[in-house]
Amino acid sequence: MRCRPLAVGCFYLMLGSGAAFSHGSAIALPQPEDPPEEILRTEIIIEARSPINGAPLTAAEYAELQTQLQAPPENTSVSSDIQELIFLLQIRRVIRPILPFIP
C-alpha cells in the first residue's frame, strides 16, 4: 500500500504511516548567550522614552513626566456656551427613549 501526502495547514500528514512532517521553519531553542526571560522581567529599566515626543529620558525625568501627566490640569474652565450645550444634550438623551420621534 502506498502512502499519499495530504497538505493540512503547514504540515504534511502521511496517510497510512501516521507521521507528520513540518513544512517550514522549525522552532529552535534561544541562543545560549541570550538572558532568560525571567531575568529580563526583573531588570530595572534606567532609560525611557517620552510618550509625548519620543525623546530619551532618564528614570527620574520619566517619573517626573508621569506625575505631571497624571495631575489634572489647573484651568479646567469651560465656556458657558459649551456648558449649556452639554446640559441640553444630557436632557435630550433622557427624553429620547420616552419620545423617540424627537430628532
Residue, then its C-alpha position, 0 to 999 in steps of 0.5 A: m500500500r502506498c502512502r499519499p501526502l495530504a497538505v493540512g495547514c503547514f504540515y504534511l500528514m502521511l496517510g497510512s504511516g501516521a507521521a507528520f512532517s513540518h513544512g517550514s521553519a522549525i522552532a529552535l531553542p534561544q541562543p545560549e548567550d541570550p538572558p532568560e526571560e525571567i531575568l529580563r522581567t526583573e531588570i530595572i529599566i534606567e532609560a525611557r522614552s517620552p510618550i509625548n515626543g519620543a525623546p530619551l529620558t532618564a528614570a527620574e525625568y520619566a517619573e517626573l513626566q508621569t506625575q505631571l501627566q497624571a495631575p489634572p490640569e489647573n484651568t479646567s474652565v469651560s465656556s458657558d456656551i459649551q456648558e449649556l450645550i452639554f446640559l441640553l444634550q444630557i436632557r435630550r438623551v433622557i427624553r429620547p427613549i420616552l419620545p423617540f420621534i424627537p430628532 
